[in-house]
Amino acid sequence: MRAAATTAALLLLPLLAAPAARSGEVVRLGDHTFSLPDGLTVEVAAGPPLVERPITAAFDERGRLYVAESSGSNDPVQVQLEEKPHRILRLEDVDGDGAFDRRTVFADGMMFPEGTMWLDGSLYVSAPPQIWRLTDLDDDGEADAREVWLDAKTLTGCANDLHGPYAGPDGWIYWCKGAFAEQTYERAGGDPFVTRASHVFRWRPDRSGPIEPVMTGGMDNPVDVAFTPGGERIFTTTFFQQPAGGFRDGLIHALYGGVYGKVHDVLDGHPRSRPGVLPVLTHLGPAAPAGLERLRSTSLGDGYRDSLLACQFNLRAVSRHVLTPEGGSFATSDSDLIASDNTDFHPTDILEDADGSVLVVDTGGWYKLCCPTSQLWKPDVLGAIYRVRRVDAPEVDDPRGLGLDWDGATADQLAARLGDPRPAVRERAVGTLGLLGAESIPALESTVRESAEAEARRNAVWAGSRINDPEAREVARIALQDEDETVVQAALHVVSVHRDRGALDRAVNLLHTGTPQNRRAAAEAVGRLGDPSAVPFLLQAAADVPEAPHWAVMHSITYALIELADPDATRFGLSAPHDTVRRAALVALDQMPGDHFSADDVSPLLSAEDPELREAAAWVASRHPEWGAALAEHFGRQILGIGDATEGQGDALADQLARLGSSPEIQDVIADALLDAGLPDAPRVVALRAMASADLDPAPPRWVDAVAAALDGDPALRSAALAAARSLRIPEGRADDLRSPLLRIARDDGAEVATRLDALASLPGGTGKMDGDLFTFLLDRLDPDAPAAEQTRAADLIAASDLSEARRLALADRIAEAGPLSVPRLLPAFETQEGEALGLRLVSALERSPSRSVLRPGDLRTLLDRFGPAVAGRASTLIAAIDADAEQKREKIEDLLTLVDDADIRRGQAVFNGEKGACRTCHAMGYVGGRVGPDLTRIGRIRTERDLLEAIAYPSASFVRSYEPVVVATVDGRVLTGLVGDEGADHVILQTNAEESVRIPRSEIEEFQPGTTSVMPAGLDQQLTPQELADLVKFLKSSQ
């Protein structure tokens, strides 16, 4: 224990170090102190009353700014959909001084707006469940025409269903779908695309052709998409993984066909190019990133052009990310562009103005829906729009080219503007040439062939993509031979989106001769062209793949093979001498529809020398339980040889065995390993973990025998054996075979208390009617001085037991002495009871309980009303006293805040790791701790001291995203509360507390509703002394 605590302390030391001192400029505006790099400044471009709660913004070609503004409502989204309280403003800078002076309400009566885009004379606004196209027909500043451009038909509780839209350089419109509502999109000549996953989608502005998914993810909330000069897509997102080690949100390079985290069942059915998900571009921690912009000018300084700027809602900053090509993807160099010390600075969007300055949209303090940054709703804390610029930036003459003739310009004149130094002029030229249609093609071809400027040639390619004429495809074909990498990249992208088969030969050539990024883009294009004759060239490209990191190139080659779906041609890759070829062929064959190989094809690859090929083979094998008999000998050798393997390799083998567990031969391999007492612990632990994960219904009888023997055997196996016992779905008539050894452990006074509690929690069918010694053992664990984990676990076990009337009366009396962590968890033991005597005993105990203030008055009244009018009447006095306690609790928080400044971080670390608070049981800090609750590694960056105290004192006041409790009612009358740990097509895994989870078949679920009570126990603020609480908060705040 001491060694583990020392390790934890060492891992946490870097997190407690003081943040590095900032260099650069400091600007004070109102309640904000802004930090910026040297040479930059910030000023207010628009604030109250012109704009109050801006969310997103977009410029039109005349420089007028369209701002989506919130009303400040945090009502449930269905209420907002009905009332539509939000609006779109149009702001104008009349005198050209950089500050907006005039406002028009462009559109009112809007649902919660989550994105704005100006395109071809209309403003597109995502307002879930729809994307609207708003048009001002008479230029009076108000939208006369409102049209639903897309109806996604879903609206989830956090309104993650839509973000965007965003104008792609290729002329398509892109937008983001968040998880986890099911959406359906029709596809011509095939089955509809049905998905619960997150996606970046795209569609032509005229809505012709299919809606295409660009990427697939298990993340909660992809938000904004930006495009590199060559057309690569980067997006911001939250929760691409379960929070751990300070990682959660970030930037992702969205490769076509890519599958990204987090990993759970919404990804099922989407083809993958590798065993795991594709990696993240940039980790941002718990930033809640929102708006994203690529700079198109050097106005902020040398080196700023093509930097990405990302809004970090939680971290009160806009970060800068400089992209560097790496393999077929990128690496980033990261820093802050602007940060505020004000806790209510929440940047949500960012956009570059025509002069190269940058507008930062700060939405203010109103937003609380699905974002527990604080318990307070602050609609009075208004936002603003700030302008960041370089102090000595040269003035740009006519930055939008408003003095140029646009209506009467010829195609040649417009093409001459494709390389204009003013970004807004270039972009308007691209759009106007696209609208001219076929008339523009000769000028675009001439530009690609003859212009000396790569910028102009690349923009000619993008303009050609917007022309829906077969002749326009020649523009990109010419550009495939360009000397500039980004021009070629843009051309490959256009070939891909238009599925231009006329460019196949040139695209195939680039599989071998291009830069790593363009080899990747060529593979993407070749796959979409649909010509199976390209399969041998793709396999050869896999042999020639650039040196690591080559994951992006390998992804696109493999996904292209999957799309081409020619198994006969792809099978040749399995016998290739190159490991990368065999891996691409193996995964592609597995992911194509149909069965294209056997266990004999895969078995030799399980022992391949290349670790990535071995991993791919193991993953493919795990997806084919019907191969169990053929692979049993191989896995028998694997489990026997696991003694020298790392813990990670042992976990991987256990997972593979569990996936193949439906095979009787594999079941015997697992059972044989566990029953062999002569084996070392490592292979037997792997066997137990495989049993625990296999999810077989019912479990094989030999597994029951083996687990029972392990429970009575080596104490070193006991923890894994208890986990297996909890997980096994016991065959009918075999429950006593496990109950007996489990009860022996539970009654063993010499065993650790935690082990005895584990044994009771593992009893098939629950604790039932306990004997007196076990009941007394659990009652003793309710002592307020007992470790927190023991108190809560014992309370849960008692509440779920079949108690006699006498024991229920004894429990009612004991509540008067029980600690604040256990009292709320004991009350379910009385939920199905009646009778005045029991009710009065319970009320009497609660009146004497110093822990009563942790109870929720409404829930308590509902419980006590069951016992009749006499009890209900006495309960009214009790509840009034609890309400008075709550007021004292609020005053206590104010007193505690005064202690935090002088609190001690190291003492707080000891509280976090100690048994009294048991914080580490559920929460991780660094790489140490539990995974039930939110990761706290960098919690101090996004929460104030008050936030932290309120979260401890009121754990059910709000819930962190992805940690919302649910209530599950089953057909047999059980009501279970917890966190959804995993969901499958036929089951839900519910995490009911720090130690226990339960698998519930969907066929047994009668009702599934959001919960109102946190899994985090109430009463921790009473369990700890005021000084311990202050020290804990100080420690958490220091973790940045």
Secondary structure, 3 states (H helix, E strand, C coil): CHHHHHHHHHHHHHHHCCCCCCCCEEEEECCEEEEECCCEEEEEEECCCCCCCEEEEEECCCCCEEEEECCCCCCCHHHHHHHCCEEEEEEECCCCCCCCCEEEEEEEEECCCCCEEEECCEEEEEECCEEEEEECCCCCCCCCEEEEEEECCCCCCCCCCCEEEEECCCCCEEEEECCCCCEEECCCCCCCEEECCEEEEEECCCCCCCCEEEEEEECCEEEEEEECCCCCEEEEEECCCCCECCECEEEEEECCCEEEECCCHHHCCCCCCCCCCECCCEEEECCCEEEEEECCCCCCCCCCCCCEEEEECCCCEEEEEEEEEECCEEEEEEEEEEEECCCCCCEEEEEECCCCCEEEEECCCCCCCCCCCCCCCCCCCCCEEEEEEECCCCCCCCCCCCCCCCCCCCHHHHHCCCCCCCHHHHHHHHHHHHHHHHHHHHHHHHHHHHCCCHHHHHHHHHHHHCCCCHHHHHHHHHHCCCCCHHHHHHHHHHHHHCCCHHHHHHHHHHHHHCCHHHHHHHHHHHHHHCCHHHHHHHHHHHHCCCCCCCHHHHHHHHHHHHHHCCHHHHHHHHHCCCHHHHHHHHHHHHHCCCCCCCHHHHHHHHHCCCHHHHHHHHHHHHCCHHHHHHHHHHHHHHHHCHHHCCHHHHHHHHHHHHHCCCCHHHHHHHHHHHHCCCCCHHHHHHHHHHHHHHCCCCCCHHHHHHHHHHHHCCHHHHHHHHHHHHHCCCCCCCHHHHHHHHHHHHCCCCCCHHHHHHHHHCCCCCCCCCCHHHHHHHHHCCCCCCCHHHHHHHHHHHHCCCCCHHHHHHHHHHCCCCCCCCHHHHHHHHCCCCCHHHHHHHHHHHHHCCCHHHCCHHHHHHHHHHHCHHHHHHHHHHHHHHHHHHHHHHHHHHHHHHHHCCCCHHHHHHHHHCCCCCHHHHCEECCEECCCCCCCCCHHHCCCHHHHHHHHHCCCCCCCCCCCCEEEEECCCCEEEEEEEEECCCEEEEECCCCCEEEEEHHHEEEEEECCCCCCCCCHHHHCCHHHHHHHHHHHHHCC
